Amino acid sequence: MEHEQRPRRTRRKFSDEFKRDAVEIVRSSDKPIAEVARELGIYDSTLGNWIKQDEINHGEREGLTSDERARLSELERENARLRMERELLKRAVAFWVRESVRHEALVERAVMKGHRGLVVVAAG
């Protein structure tokens, strides 16, 4: 039984002004969210999310404010970048340690065989 693939909806972007105005219409009228959403051509769940976020921003509801959400996103991006940089540095250190050990082994073998000229070149 195959699942029918529905085409994905394209994600629309709304300006902050549009969101603010939509929330204000709901707050200042007696109209239900679904009715205002229908009039504006948006989903009622979208408008409901905007109202919820507005309530959080105004301290009427618990949650992260828009500024806090933006800061959290910024910190998460920075954290991901720092993790990648740390991993790269760990790999670089491991590489240099391996190379150093290999170099020391070559020098030690050369000394044991009496190739002092090679030691000077390799160490210098």
N, C-alpha and C positions, 0 to 999 in steps of 0.2 A: 504494500500500500504506500504509494508515494504521497509525500506532503506537497501540496500545491504551493509554489513559491509566489508570494505576493510581492509586487514591486515595492521597494523601500521608498518611504516618503522622504522627500528631500527636506532637510532641516532648514526651516526659515529663521532668519535673524530679524529681531525686532529692536528698534531703537529704544534707548532708555526712556525717551520722551513718550513714545507710544505706550510702553508698559505703564509708566506713571499715569498717563491719561486714562488708560483702561481701568486701572485700579481705582482711580478717583471717580470714574463713572459708577462703579459698583458701590463704593463707599458713600457717594452722595445721592444715590437713587435707592429706591425700594426694589429695584429689579434684581432677580436672581442671577447668580454668576452665569448659569447656562444661557440665559436670554441675552445678556450683554455680550458673551462670547460669540453667540450666533450672529448678533448684529455686527460684530467686528470681524467676523470671518475667521475666528480662531477656535481652538478646542477649549472646552470648559476646564479641562484639567490644566491646560497651560495658564489660563487666567487665574485659576485657583492657586497655582504655584506662585504666581506673581503677588497675589494678595497675601499668601502665607509669608513670603519673603518680606513684603512691606510691613507686615505685623511684627516680624522679628526685628527689622531695622528700626522700628519705632518703639521697641521694648514692650510690645503687647503680647509677645509670645517668646518662648525659649528657643534658642538656636543660634547659629552663626550668622552674623550680619553680613551684608554684601561685602563690606570692607574686609571683614575677617575671612570670608571665603576667598577673596582675591589674594590676601596675604598667605593663606594656607596653600593655595595653588602655586604661588610663587616659591614658597619654601619647599614644597614637594618637588618642583622642577629643579631647584638648587640642590636638594638632597640627592636626586637621581644623578645629576651631573657630578657631584662630589663622589658618589659611589663609583661611577665609571672611572673618574680620575684616579681614585684610590686603587682600583683593580689594575689599571694600566701601570701605576707605579709599582705595585706588588710584582707584576710580571717583569717589569724592567729590572727591578732589584734581583729577582731570581735569575734572569738572564746574565746580569753582570757577575753575580756570585758564581754561576756555572763557568763563565768565561775566565774568571779570576782563578778558580780552582784548576781549570784545564791549563791555563798559562803557567801556574806554579808547578804543575806536574811535568810540563814540558821542560821547564828550567831545571827542575830536580833531576830529570833523566839526563839532560845534557851535562850537568855537573858530574853525575855518576860516571858518565862515559868519558869524561875529561875534555869536553868541548867548552873550554872557558870562553873563547871568542863568541860562541853562540849565546852564552849566558849574558855577556855584556850587551850584546845586541838585543836580546829578548828582554832583559831587565831595563834597558835604557830606553 
